[in-house]
Amino acid sequence: MTSTSAQISIQHSPASKAFYDRKRAEGKRHRQAVLALARRRVNVLWAVLREEAAYQEPLATLSNAA
């Protein structure tokens, strides 16, 4: 189920799409990149619960744009 959430987030979240694209550029296969994104999403969820803070979507930035 977590990987389904990650796959949907690729379509709807610019930050998730950027993370996925970065993992693919590193040479990871689709499934590996989706699982890495799923782990990241779980880590973020845990941090939100631990800190009792509202989640704010980070802005997707172009890294290495120079």
Backbone as CSV, one residue per row, in Angstrom:
resi,resn,N_x,N_y,N_z,CA_x,CA_y,CA_z,C_x,C_y,C_z
1,MET,0.817,-1.193,0.000,0.000,0.000,0.000,0.860,1.254,0.000
2,THR,1.966,1.228,0.698,2.834,2.398,0.745,3.364,2.727,-0.633
3,SER,3.715,1.701,-1.411,4.233,1.993,-2.742,3.145,2.577,-3.639
4,THR,1.883,2.199,-3.412,0.782,2.804,-4.163,0.696,4.290,-3.841
5,SER,0.809,4.621,-2.574,0.804,6.021,-2.161,1.954,6.783,-2.808
6,ALA,3.117,6.147,-2.859,4.278,6.789,-3.485,4.044,7.006,-4.975
7,GLN,3.467,6.015,-5.648,3.216,6.160,-7.081,2.226,7.285,-7.365
8,ILE,1.207,7.400,-6.546,0.232,8.479,-6.718,0.885,9.826,-6.433
9,SER,1.755,9.871,-5.417,2.394,11.143,-5.066,3.317,11.632,-6.182
10,ILE,3.871,10.722,-6.969,4.709,11.120,-8.110,3.895,11.963,-9.084
11,GLN,2.621,11.617,-9.236,1.752,12.327,-10.175,1.248,13.659,-9.621
12,HIS,1.153,13.770,-8.294,0.479,14.939,-7.715,1.365,15.844,-6.868
13,SER,2.581,15.417,-6.568,3.458,16.214,-5.728,4.756,16.530,-6.470
14,PRO,5.021,17.802,-6.727,6.271,18.159,-7.413,7.518,17.705,-6.647
15,ALA,7.471,17.749,-5.316,8.623,17.324,-4.520,8.859,15.817,-4.658
16,SER,7.784,15.048,-4.664,7.909,13.596,-4.831,8.401,13.261,-6.231
17,LYS,7.898,13.957,-7.220,8.333,13.738,-8.606,9.821,14.038,-8.744
18,ALA,10.273,15.127,-8.124,11.693,15.486,-8.188,12.553,14.424,-7.511
19,PHE,12.097,13.904,-6.356,12.838,12.855,-5.652,12.910,11.600,-6.517
20,TYR,11.772,11.201,-7.084,11.722,10.022,-7.959,12.657,10.195,-9.161
21,ASP,12.583,11.347,-9.804,13.440,11.611,-10.970,14.920,11.575,-10.595
22,ARG,15.247,12.092,-9.425,16.635,12.065,-8.960,17.119,10.629,-8.756
23,LYS,16.275,9.792,-8.165,16.641,8.392,-7.960,16.811,7.666,-9.301
24,ARG,15.944,7.971,-10.257,16.071,7.359,-11.587,17.368,7.811,-12.256
25,ALA,17.713,9.089,-12.087,18.952,9.609,-12.667,20.177,8.963,-12.025
26,GLU,20.034,8.516,-10.779,21.130,7.826,-10.098,21.288,6.387,-10.593
27,GLY,20.394,5.955,-11.470,20.498,4.613,-12.030,19.576,3.585,-11.400
28,LYS,18.704,4.020,-10.496,17.777,3.083,-9.872,16.665,2.726,-10.859
29,ARG,16.205,1.498,-10.778,15.063,1.082,-11.592,13.790,1.672,-11.003
30,HIS,12.706,1.600,-11.778,11.437,2.195,-11.354,11.031,1.702,-9.970
31,ARG,11.015,0.402,-9.780,10.570,-0.162,-8.499,11.469,0.298,-7.343
32,GLN,12.768,0.344,-7.565,13.687,0.798,-6.525,13.432,2.264,-6.175
33,ALA,13.194,3.084,-7.191,12.945,4.511,-6.959,11.627,4.717,-6.219
34,VAL,10.602,3.944,-6.569,9.310,4.061,-5.887,9.438,3.622,-4.427
35,LEU,10.165,2.543,-4.180,10.349,2.087,-2.800,11.158,3.093,-1.983
36,ALA,12.150,3.725,-2.601,12.915,4.766,-1.906,11.993,5.940,-1.549
37,LEU,11.120,6.305,-2.473,10.157,7.377,-2.214,9.188,6.973,-1.109
38,ALA,8.742,5.732,-1.119,7.827,5.252,-0.070,8.501,5.339,1.302
39,ARG,9.773,4.918,1.374,10.501,5.021,2.643,10.616,6.473,3.088
40,ARG,10.889,7.345,2.145,10.994,8.774,2.477,9.672,9.309,3.014
41,ARG,8.572,8.909,2.385,7.248,9.363,2.829,6.942,8.868,4.236
42,VAL,7.319,7.628,4.548,7.115,7.090,5.895,7.949,7.874,6.899
43,ASN,9.192,8.185,6.538,10.056,8.970,7.427,9.465,10.352,7.698
44,VAL,8.922,10.981,6.666,8.302,12.303,6.831,7.067,12.187,7.717
45,LEU,6.260,11.164,7.487,5.069,10.959,8.304,5.449,10.767,9.765
46,TRP,6.474,9.967,10.018,6.924,9.748,11.383,7.381,11.072,12.022
47,ALA,8.116,11.881,11.277,8.587,13.168,11.802,7.413,14.088,12.134
48,VAL,6.398,14.087,11.284,5.217,14.918,11.538,4.533,14.469,12.830
49,LEU,4.393,13.166,12.996,3.760,12.652,14.210,4.614,12.927,15.446
50,ARG,5.915,12.720,15.323,6.827,12.913,16.444,6.857,14.379,16.888
51,GLU,6.907,15.283,15.930,6.999,16.711,16.235,5.639,17.365,16.468
52,GLU,4.574,16.617,16.209,3.208,17.147,16.323,3.059,18.450,15.535
53,ALA,3.546,18.418,14.316,3.515,19.604,13.456,2.731,19.292,12.189
54,ALA,2.198,20.306,11.591,1.488,20.142,10.326,2.499,19.954,9.199
55,TYR,2.149,19.140,8.227,3.023,18.907,7.083,2.889,20.055,6.098
56,GLN,4.019,20.526,5.609,4.024,21.536,4.562,4.814,20.995,3.384
57,GLU,4.203,20.977,2.239,4.843,20.457,1.020,6.058,21.319,0.684
58,PRO,7.236,20.693,0.582,8.417,21.474,0.182,8.327,21.840,-1.295
59,LEU,8.926,22.946,-1.637,8.968,23.344,-3.041,9.996,22.495,-3.765
60,ALA,9.636,21.970,-4.901,10.586,21.200,-5.703,11.565,22.186,-6.320
61,THR,12.829,21.955,-6.074,13.847,22.849,-6.619,14.660,22.105,-7.648
62,LEU,15.208,22.835,-8.565,16.081,22.252,-9.570,17.494,22.210,-9.011
63,SER,17.938,21.032,-8.640,19.300,20.908,-8.137,20.251,20.802,-9.309
64,ASN,21.453,21.278,-9.107,22.482,21.264,-10.139,22.069,22.038,-11.384
65,ALA,21.326,23.118,-11.194,20.837,23.905,-12.328,21.910,24.851,-12.857
66,ALA,23.005,24.963,-12.160,24.038,25.907,-12.596,24.864,25.397,-13.733
